[in-house]
Amino acid sequence: MEENKTTKNLVATEDLKPILNVLKTEDAQTIIALKEELTDNWTKKQIFRTETEMRISVLNDGKHPTPASKYWQSVREQSAHFDGMMGLSFELRRNEVKRLKLERKMQKAIDAGDDLKQMELQIDLDQNLFSKANMEQTAKDRVREIATWSKIKAELDDGTFDSKNVNTHQADSYGLALKNRVDTLGNSSSQAEVLNALGPLKTLERLKTPQGQLQNFKDAKLQLQASKDEDKE
């Protein structure tokens, strides 16, 4: 099998022969009849989220109610996909080394006239090629997500919030997000759901200053004590 075969060719042409050979005649004919559709399906199948899903599902107003929180979630998403792409690059390099080793073993098997070993190695080579095509397709879609998150970050970064330190916006953003969670609570909400929503919100309200910053626990305690002392007076 030639190394330069495209992902599209992998699905629809000669590389299907190893698959067709193990199918019953009727099933093989069905796959052959569907080869153009399968090629189209391979090239357009969804691997990761669409831009619509990124904007509506990931960056929803309930969980990320401010431009700052949307921006910093975009940073996390882009970073995760970049890490995934780097991991795939290592796997692709290992895949190439494995292919070269298999080809050397195949040549030895040919020289030795070991037909069973050749058959076994051909299976490994076919699987290696298919794995490479899958990884290349996945890497390509990760690049698409990375680029889309870059576009979204640029839209959101309008200079109204700190885009250098993730901690700066969180007192405001978390407060709004937690209030959204509390608003969804009802009579059927479990004790754990209520505690998980109200607990962080009450803590934030206790630590947050009128200027929107968070105090440390020691300062918050001193302020609370000072407030109690004023009430006594």
Sequence and secondary structure as in RCSB ss.txt:
>XXXX:A:sequence
MEENKTTKNLVATEDLKPILNVLKTEDAQTIIALKEELTDNWTKKQIFRTETEMRISVLNDGKHPTPASKYWQSV
REQSAHFDGMMGLSFELRRNEVKRLKLERKMQKAIDAGDDLKQMELQIDLDQNLFSKANMEQTAKDRVREIATWS
KIKAELDDGTFDSKNVNTHQADSYGLALKNRVDTLGNSSSQAEVLNALGPLKTLERLKTPQGQLQNFKDAKLQLQ
ASKDEDKE
>XXXX:A:secstr
  TT  HHHHHHSGGGHHHHTTS HHHHHHHHHTHHHHHHHHHH   S  HHHIIIIIT TTT  SHHHHHHHHH
HHHHHHHHHHHHHHHHHHHHHHHHHHHHHHHHHHHHHT HHHHHHHHHHHHHHHHHHHHHHHHHHHHHHHHHHHH
HHHHHH  SSS SS TTTTHHHHHHHHHHHHHHT  TT  HHHHHHHHHHHHHHHHHB TTS B  HHHHHHHHH
HHHHHHH 
